Structures are given as structure tokens and as C-alpha cells.
Amino acid sequence: MQQLEALTREARAIATGGLPLTPYEAEVDRQMQICNACRYCEGFCAVFPAMTRLLEFGKADIHYLANLCHSCGACLHACPYESPHEFAVNVPQALAQVRGQTYADYAWPPALGALYQRNGLTLALALAGGLALFLVLAVMLNGALFHAPLAGNFYAIFPHNLMVGMFAPVFLFAVLALSLGVRRFWRDVSPGEASGAAVAEAASNALLLKYLGGGHGEGCNETDDAFTLWRRRFHHFTFYGFMLCFAATSLATVYHYLFGWAAPYDLPSLPKVLGAVGGVCLLLGTAGLFWLNLRRHPLHGDAAQKPMDLGFIALLFLTSATGLLLWLARSTPALAVLLAVHLGVVMALFATLPYSKFAHGFYRCAALLKFAIEKRQPSRLELDSD
């Protein structure tokens, strides 16, 4: 019987133009066949309307649906076929397992795809601690760890060009690696031409985190079948806090190179306002996500990705915490030590960025755009029936 099922899955994958499915992909294929017959959850989120446009699920289709899922957990608690039913349907869990596989499959360079499975909390903290210690030792070799107050002039400790030389190549590599990975994913899912309306809808759904509303606007399931909006709220704090910090850094770069206004900046300068507000938002958001992640029920979908989630959240939290502490202590003799620790954490974040949970935002946006494009196209099933 098992051999027959394996042969059936292989034939189905070949029929849809792809390679034989992995065990995780085959499990998604099995569950999608059941869900396609039931359709009780069709109005819950984007996954189920997208699913109804297909009868067979190849690799690219499964990867697309996996990245379209936000793991809100609503369909699991509504499903009449979840365990202990013999069908044992758990769509969030099945899609989460494939989603993690997707990051590794599309990683660039491919040889580094395995880092997604190894990038956890221990590695993140060890790397941040090691880099911070290295920079602290570098400060010690070039002078005293504690010094006369420098009024926040951290370029007196690490010159501007040195910091650019350290961080720019790592950041540019992260952008390149993620861009090439998502480009391969986009080619495989073959969505068609994007209209302005489709791009606007996808951007709105991504920025508002629409599908973290659980399909009914009341939120996700975390520890049980009770709905809560805290996951969406903490995601908003984290995302917009990160973007404000990025905007602060970008604006400071413009100040430095275009106007010749060298750091440090202080309130009420725009870079400092953006950085301070962004840092506080990022601190609140990551602390909340860490708390929710630890409480989240393993059946709700993303237990396999928990180490990677916690590692990325921890680095974001430490980046904001050390950055805010550095600003508050900018006029104290501890500036050099705090700067070395902050730069070590940021370097660890940048170094792991292409192979961390950071990737999920790019793949999910691509999946949301494909969904918005497909909604505006005739169903292939209707065309086939003609």
C-alpha cells in the first residue's frame, strides 16, 4: 500500500511538471486533496482560495502555498479532520515544514542552504558574543576600555571608514543572496504579469499583516483555541521598528556623504528621532514575539522553525537593546565597551541575515503578490472544463 502511494505521488508530481515530492511536500499534497474536497475553511485566508484553483499540487504549487500561509492556526481549530481523526489533517504544521524546506531549497549560494536548519538561538548568541568579545579586545589593544567621556563621538573609537568597510560588504551580500533566492522562487511559481492593482493589494496585505487576523479579524491561535491579536501587534512593532531604524541609518548616510554632517546626532535631529522610536518599537515587538513563541502550542504549525525564530528574534532584540543603551550612555566612560558590544551584535545579525527567519518576509511577499495576480486571472480549471 505504501509503495502504491509513493508511486501515485511520484506520478502526480511528474504530471504537474515537477520532480518527485519530498515527504513533507507529499504530506501537504495529501492534506490539500482532503481540503479541496471539504472546503470548510475556504474563507479563512489566502491559502484556501489559492488551493481551490488547483486539482494537482506540484513542487512549485506546494512551495507557493507554504509561503502564503501565516500559521495563524484558525484552520486547525476549525478542521473536522484533525487528529485523532484518521485523516490527521494539520495544514499549518504541514505547510510550516515545507516553508522551512523552501528557504533551504532556494538559498543562494545553494551550498549554504543547510544553514537554515543550523541557525538557532545558541548559534545566534554565540556568534554575537564572539564578535562582541573580538571587538572589545580590539579596543583594549588600541587603548583603554574605559576613557574620558567623548560626548557620543564613537568615530573616535571605530573610524567611519572602518565601520563601512566591515558592514557594507556583509549587508550587500545579504541583499544579493536573498534577492537571488526569491528570484528563483518567483520563476518557479510562474504567476504571470503583475498589474498595479495586484501590487497594491499585495503590498497592503503585507504591510497590514491581514492574514494574521485569523481569517475573521479576531487574531491568531497561540496556546489554545482562543483568538488573540497580540501576534499581529508584536509583528507590527517589530517590522515598523526595524524599518524606522533602517530609515535612520539611511538618512544618517545621506547626512554624512551628501551634506557632510558627521555623527553623532542627537535629539531633535531626524536620524535620532527615527532611531529612538524605532529602537523602542523593535524592543517591544521582539520581546513580545519571543514570549508568544515560547508559549505557542507545537501543533499550531511552526515548532520545527522555533530555533531559527528565536535566534533571529534574539538578535533583533539585542540590536535594539544595545543600541538604546549605547545612546543613553553616550557621555559616559563606558562608550567604547558598549559600542563594541553593539557592533558585535549587529555584525552577527548581518552575517546570519540571508539564512535566518528574515527570509520569510521576502518569500511571503512574493506569495502574496502571486495570489493577488491569480485573483485577477481566469481559473485554469474553468478554462480546462471548456
DRENKENU-237838 format. One line per field, with one value per residue (C-alpha): residue in three letters; x negated, y, z negated. Coordinates in Angstrom, 3 decimals. Layout:
! DRENKENU-237838
type [ALA, ...]
c1 [X, ...]
c2 [Y, ...]
c3 [Z, ...]
! end
This chain:
! DRENKENU-237838
type [MET, GLN, GLN, LEU, GLU, ALA, LEU, THR, ARG, GLU, ALA, ARG, ALA, ILE, ALA, THR, GLY, GLY, LEU, PRO, LEU, THR, PRO, TYR, GLU, ALA, GLU, VAL, ASP, ARG, GLN, MET, GLN, ILE, CYS, ASN, ALA, CYS, ARG, TYR, CYS, GLU, GLY, PHE, CYS, ALA, VAL, PHE, PRO, ALA, MET, THR, ARG, LEU, LEU, GLU, PHE, GLY, LYS, ALA, ASP, ILE, HIS, TYR, LEU, ALA, ASN, LEU, CYS, HIS, SER, CYS, GLY, ALA, CYS, LEU, HIS, ALA, CYS, PRO, TYR, GLU, SER, PRO, HIS, GLU, PHE, ALA, VAL, ASN, VAL, PRO, GLN, ALA, LEU, ALA, GLN, VAL, ARG, GLY, GLN, THR, TYR, ALA, ASP, TYR, ALA, TRP, PRO, PRO, ALA, LEU, GLY, ALA, LEU, TYR, GLN, ARG, ASN, GLY, LEU, THR, LEU, ALA, LEU, ALA, LEU, ALA, GLY, GLY, LEU, ALA, LEU, PHE, LEU, VAL, LEU, ALA, VAL, MET, LEU, ASN, GLY, ALA, LEU, PHE, HIS, ALA, PRO, LEU, ALA, GLY, ASN, PHE, TYR, ALA, ILE, PHE, PRO, HIS, ASN, LEU, MET, VAL, GLY, MET, PHE, ALA, PRO, VAL, PHE, LEU, PHE, ALA, VAL, LEU, ALA, LEU, SER, LEU, GLY, VAL, ARG, ARG, PHE, TRP, ARG, ASP, VAL, SER, PRO, GLY, GLU, ALA, SER, GLY, ALA, ALA, VAL, ALA, GLU, ALA, ALA, SER, ASN, ALA, LEU, LEU, LEU, LYS, TYR, LEU, GLY, GLY, GLY, HIS, GLY, GLU, GLY, CYS, ASN, GLU, THR, ASP, ASP, ALA, PHE, THR, LEU, TRP, ARG, ARG, ARG, PHE, HIS, HIS, PHE, THR, PHE, TYR, GLY, PHE, MET, LEU, CYS, PHE, ALA, ALA, THR, SER, LEU, ALA, THR, VAL, TYR, HIS, TYR, LEU, PHE, GLY, TRP, ALA, ALA, PRO, TYR, ASP, LEU, PRO, SER, LEU, PRO, LYS, VAL, LEU, GLY, ALA, VAL, GLY, GLY, VAL, CYS, LEU, LEU, LEU, GLY, THR, ALA, GLY, LEU, PHE, TRP, LEU, ASN, LEU, ARG, ARG, HIS, PRO, LEU, HIS, GLY, ASP, ALA, ALA, GLN, LYS, PRO, MET, ASP, LEU, GLY, PHE, ILE, ALA, LEU, LEU, PHE, LEU, THR, SER, ALA, THR, GLY, LEU, LEU, LEU, TRP, LEU, ALA, ARG, SER, THR, PRO, ALA, LEU, ALA, VAL, LEU, LEU, ALA, VAL, HIS, LEU, GLY, VAL, VAL, MET, ALA, LEU, PHE, ALA, THR, LEU, PRO, TYR, SER, LYS, PHE, ALA, HIS, GLY, PHE, TYR, ARG, CYS, ALA, ALA, LEU, LEU, LYS, PHE, ALA, ILE, GLU, LYS, ARG, GLN, PRO, SER, ARG, LEU, GLU, LEU, ASP, SER, ASP]
c1 [0.000, -2.798, -4.615, -1.417, -1.013, -4.638, -4.217, -1.000, -2.723, -5.614, -3.256, -1.277, -4.424, -5.616, -2.160, -2.326, -5.699, -7.895, -10.268, -9.064, -7.850, -9.783, -7.987, -6.993, -5.704, -3.840, -2.112, -0.977, 0.263, 2.268, 3.835, 4.627, 6.545, 8.693, 9.119, 10.054, 12.887, 14.049, 13.548, 14.892, 12.006, 12.261, 12.910, 10.242, 7.145, 5.433, 4.237, 7.628, 8.881, 5.479, 5.794, 9.212, 7.658, 5.683, 6.515, 2.917, 0.094, -3.438, -6.533, -6.134, -2.439, -3.233, -6.090, -3.765, -1.000, -3.516, -4.772, -1.252, -0.349, -0.842, -0.416, 2.480, 3.868, 7.518, 7.989, 6.546, 9.122, 11.976, 10.964, 13.276, 10.475, 7.681, 6.168, 7.468, 9.426, 7.722, 7.103, 4.934, 5.146, 2.976, 2.482, 0.413, -2.042, -2.397, -2.900, -5.381, -7.572, -7.652, -8.185, -11.419, -12.481, -11.701, -14.256, -16.965, -15.921, -16.090, -19.099, -21.955, -24.575, -22.871, -25.641, -24.699, -21.051, -21.784, -22.458, -18.702, -18.499, -21.505, -20.690, -19.211, -19.248, -22.522, -24.364, -22.971, -24.004, -27.406, -28.171, -27.053, -29.060, -32.152, -32.117, -31.447, -34.362, -36.631, -35.776, -36.202, -39.689, -40.415, -39.511, -41.761, -44.716, -44.306, -43.637, -41.714, -38.283, -37.104, -38.084, -37.312, -33.778, -33.704, -30.263, -28.999, -31.728, -32.021, -34.118, -36.941, -36.857, -35.964, -36.553, -33.730, -35.550, -36.465, -32.820, -31.696, -34.390, -33.189, -29.442, -28.800, -30.134, -28.170, -24.964, -25.339, -25.946, -22.776, -20.752, -22.252, -21.683, -18.058, -17.309, -18.637, -16.778, -13.439, -14.058, -14.354, -11.188, -9.346, -10.371, -9.153, -5.716, -5.161, -2.499, -2.133, -2.301, -1.654, 0.779, 0.652, 3.794, 2.256, -0.928, 1.093, 3.236, 0.229, -1.601, 1.452, 1.907, -1.779, -2.050, 1.188, 0.489, 4.065, 3.769, 2.534, 6.142, 7.075, 9.450, 12.066, 10.113, 10.010, 6.402, 4.330, 4.475, 1.410, 1.704, 5.286, 8.427, 8.782, 8.132, 5.677, 4.359, 1.116, -0.876, 0.086, -0.557, -4.012, -4.815, -3.844, -6.059, -8.955, -8.576, -7.985, -10.594, -13.141, -12.132, -12.436, -15.937, -16.854, -15.488, -17.541, -20.726, -19.951, -19.253, -22.452, -24.334, -22.782, -23.722, -27.317, -28.022, -25.727, -25.766, -28.976, -27.156, -29.110, -27.702, -26.972, -23.435, -21.179, -17.606, -15.777, -17.666, -15.617, -18.043, -17.997, -14.195, -13.716, -16.341, -14.999, -11.354, -12.348, -14.570, -11.811, -9.280, -11.738, -12.453, -8.746, -7.930, -10.745, -10.166, -6.502, -7.234, -9.776, -7.173, -4.490, -6.904, -7.734, -4.024, -2.891, -1.362, -3.532, -0.519, 0.042, -2.425, -5.920, -7.585, -10.205, -11.238, -11.273, -15.092, -15.526, -12.695, -14.145, -17.666, -16.529, -14.231, -17.045, -19.466, -16.887, -16.134, -19.815, -20.448, -17.756, -18.641, -22.373, -21.675, -19.392, -21.818, -24.669, -22.687, -21.758, -25.380, -26.966, -28.558, -29.976, -33.381, -31.656, -31.036, -33.825, -32.701, -29.044, -29.903, -31.994, -29.154, -26.551, -28.657, -29.296, -25.551, -24.797, -27.546, -26.080, -22.632, -24.008, -26.091, -23.121, -20.534, -20.343, -19.945, -17.634, -13.910, -14.406, -13.921, -10.286, -9.204, -10.548, -9.086, -5.737, -5.513, -6.243, -3.495, -1.025, -1.817, -1.232, 2.110, 3.132, 2.180, 4.030, 7.228, 7.376, 6.910, 9.484, 9.333, 7.366, 9.988, 12.696, 10.543, 9.854, 13.559, 14.254]
c2 [0.000, 2.417, 1.631, 2.333, 5.688, 6.574, 5.730, 7.748, 10.779, 10.468, 10.188, 13.188, 15.287, 14.380, 15.140, 18.653, 19.215, 18.840, 16.442, 13.768, 15.261, 15.113, 13.501, 16.936, 18.036, 14.747, 15.333, 18.780, 17.237, 14.632, 17.216, 19.627, 16.854, 16.434, 20.197, 20.621, 18.157, 19.732, 23.494, 24.360, 26.817, 28.478, 31.931, 31.794, 33.095, 33.282, 29.657, 28.054, 30.213, 29.668, 25.927, 25.745, 26.872, 23.619, 19.929, 18.669, 20.050, 20.064, 21.282, 24.910, 24.926, 23.477, 25.936, 28.776, 27.677, 27.078, 30.663, 32.043, 30.514, 32.778, 29.944, 31.692, 28.309, 29.116, 26.265, 23.719, 24.534, 24.557, 21.344, 18.315, 16.025, 16.966, 14.279, 11.965, 11.617, 9.090, 11.791, 13.673, 16.989, 19.797, 22.309, 24.909, 22.261, 20.617, 23.953, 25.173, 22.110, 22.790, 26.506, 25.826, 23.482, 26.222, 28.592, 25.951, 24.870, 28.394, 29.598, 31.280, 30.021, 26.603, 25.109, 27.471, 26.380, 23.985, 26.993, 27.480, 24.233, 25.184, 28.819, 28.707, 30.583, 29.076, 29.896, 33.445, 34.184, 32.516, 34.448, 37.758, 37.103, 36.040, 39.071, 41.430, 39.937, 40.289, 43.982, 44.549, 43.022, 45.225, 48.279, 47.062, 46.648, 50.187, 51.918, 51.709, 50.126, 52.995, 56.503, 60.133, 60.994, 61.533, 63.165, 60.263, 60.528, 56.813, 57.544, 58.319, 54.607, 52.994, 55.347, 55.798, 54.201, 51.168, 50.564, 50.986, 48.529, 45.990, 46.212, 47.232, 44.001, 41.794, 43.776, 43.822, 40.062, 39.537, 41.614, 39.730, 36.284, 36.985, 38.638, 35.710, 33.186, 34.971, 35.430, 31.651, 31.142, 33.710, 31.995, 28.635, 29.766, 31.456, 33.971, 35.951, 39.715, 41.901, 44.793, 47.919, 46.818, 43.427, 45.037, 47.489, 44.696, 42.520, 45.460, 46.337, 42.744, 42.513, 45.883, 45.426, 41.728, 40.996, 37.229, 37.348, 38.231, 34.551, 34.948, 36.654, 39.642, 38.374, 37.178, 34.007, 30.967, 30.741, 28.318, 27.085, 27.800, 31.344, 34.149, 36.949, 39.872, 40.107, 38.244, 40.746, 43.676, 42.443, 41.774, 45.359, 46.716, 44.580, 45.308, 49.042, 49.385, 47.706, 49.916, 53.085, 52.032, 51.299, 54.705, 56.366, 54.679, 55.522, 59.163, 59.388, 58.097, 60.867, 63.427, 62.189, 61.867, 64.475, 67.276, 66.498, 66.385, 63.873, 61.859, 61.802, 63.126, 63.842, 64.874, 66.515, 65.500, 63.276, 60.304, 60.208, 60.550, 57.714, 55.564, 56.114, 55.447, 52.501, 51.050, 51.159, 49.625, 46.896, 46.164, 45.814, 43.790, 41.261, 40.796, 40.091, 37.688, 35.832, 35.430, 34.236, 31.859, 30.129, 29.707, 28.640, 25.175, 22.802, 21.702, 25.261, 24.901, 26.214, 24.124, 22.938, 26.540, 27.615, 27.565, 29.729, 32.027, 32.508, 33.106, 35.851, 37.442, 37.415, 39.181, 41.854, 42.341, 42.621, 45.002, 47.393, 46.965, 47.586, 50.468, 52.227, 51.574, 52.964, 56.143, 56.584, 56.045, 58.051, 60.569, 58.029, 56.307, 53.043, 54.228, 52.104, 48.867, 49.418, 50.350, 47.185, 45.026, 46.750, 46.408, 42.738, 42.061, 43.993, 42.141, 38.808, 39.936, 40.951, 37.786, 35.499, 37.651, 35.721, 32.363, 33.359, 33.867, 37.275, 35.449, 34.640, 38.222, 38.200, 34.816, 35.658, 38.955, 37.103, 34.574, 37.357, 39.038, 35.784, 35.380, 38.931, 38.296, 34.967, 36.502, 38.677, 35.798, 33.246, 29.959, 27.307, 24.795, 26.770, 27.005, 23.263, 22.484, 24.427]
c3 [0.000, -0.911, 2.343, 4.282, 2.509, 3.250, 6.927, 7.055, 5.539, 7.990, 10.954, 9.722, 9.348, 12.837, 14.236, 12.805, 14.425, 11.346, 9.652, 7.208, 3.944, 0.691, -2.287, -3.645, -0.236, 0.189, -3.149, -2.003, 1.248, -0.732, -3.009, -0.173, 1.621, -1.514, -1.966, 1.676, 1.196, -2.085, -1.569, -5.026, -5.547, -2.131, -3.588, -6.287, -4.491, -1.122, -1.194, -0.641, 2.258, 3.886, 3.286, 4.960, 8.250, 8.394, 8.653, 8.603, 6.490, 7.855, 6.020, 7.049, 6.064, 2.655, 2.066, 3.014, 0.633, -2.153, -1.933, -1.611, -4.989, -8.041, -10.593, -12.317, -13.415, -12.621, -10.145, -12.573, -15.241, -12.729, -10.941, -11.384, -10.186, -12.593, -14.806, -16.303, -13.053, -10.789, -8.156, -10.720, -8.867, -10.259, -7.464, -9.416, -10.575, -7.164, -5.396, -8.022, -7.477, -3.735, -4.295, -6.142, -3.356, -0.806, -2.309, -2.020, 1.491, 2.905, 0.930, 2.750, 2.964, 2.739, 0.609, -2.238, -2.302, -5.159, -7.396, -7.766, -9.760, -11.930, -12.541, -16.026, -19.312, -20.536, -17.321, -17.248, -20.835, -20.429, -17.256, -18.751, -21.915, -19.978, -17.682, -20.583, -22.536, -19.497, -19.169, -22.916, -22.692, -19.672, -21.748, -24.564, -22.198, -20.906, -24.194, -27.432, -27.670, -29.855, -28.828, -29.289, -28.058, -24.292, -24.035, -21.952, -19.306, -18.539, -15.437, -17.863, -18.747, -15.419, -12.457, -9.973, -7.042, -9.152, -10.089, -6.489, -5.397, -7.983, -7.480, -3.864, -2.238, -4.643, -4.118, -0.330, -0.300, -2.362, 0.120, 3.075, 1.556, 0.626, 3.977, 5.991, 3.825, 4.150, 7.884, 8.313, 6.270, 8.385, 11.605, 10.342, 9.226, 12.639, 11.581, 14.794, 15.264, 12.219, 12.599, 10.478, 8.642, 7.800, 6.492, 4.387, 2.898, 2.089, 0.503, -1.592, -2.774, -3.684, -5.446, -7.387, -8.099, -7.074, -7.358, -10.949, -11.695, -11.519, -8.585, -10.771, -12.058, -15.652, -15.544, -15.740, -17.978, -20.177, -23.091, -22.547, -20.514, -21.911, -19.414, -20.113, -18.084, -20.043, -17.399, -14.718, -17.065, -18.044, -14.384, -13.589, -16.370, -15.114, -11.402, -11.659, -14.388, -12.118, -9.184, -11.300, -12.400, -8.790, -7.750, -10.493, -9.262, -5.634, -6.476, -8.518, -5.467, -3.355, -6.011, -6.065, -2.346, -0.810, -3.366, -5.239, -8.576, -10.619, -13.513, -16.387, -16.015, -18.941, -19.555, -17.879, -14.703, -12.397, -12.373, -16.169, -16.376, -13.879, -15.586, -19.102, -18.204, -16.009, -18.723, -21.332, -18.911, -17.972, -21.625, -22.466, -19.358, -19.679, -23.415, -22.694, -19.839, -21.981, -24.725, -22.290, -20.576, -23.853, -24.681, -21.219, -21.024, -18.929, -16.865, -15.680, -12.903, -13.369, -16.073, -13.566, -12.916, -16.580, -16.993, -13.871, -15.003, -18.480, -17.143, -14.791, -17.384, -19.956, -17.611, -16.762, -20.464, -21.377, -18.487, -19.714, -23.415, -22.965, -20.560, -23.037, -25.905, -23.814, -23.180, -26.854, -27.967, -25.131, -27.521, -29.974, -30.075, -29.058, -25.473, -23.943, -25.601, -24.743, -21.161, -20.733, -22.101, -19.910, -16.765, -17.544, -17.812, -14.616, -12.754, -13.907, -12.703, -9.298, -8.924, -9.572, -7.785, -4.467, -6.258, -9.104, -9.626, -7.989, -4.665, -5.420, -4.793, -1.232, -0.289, -1.873, 0.008, 3.252, 2.450, 1.609, 4.923, 6.820, 5.029, 5.944, 9.583, 9.734, 8.346, 11.429, 13.863, 15.092, 13.229, 15.087, 14.030, 15.809, 18.928, 18.835, 18.493, 21.698]
! end
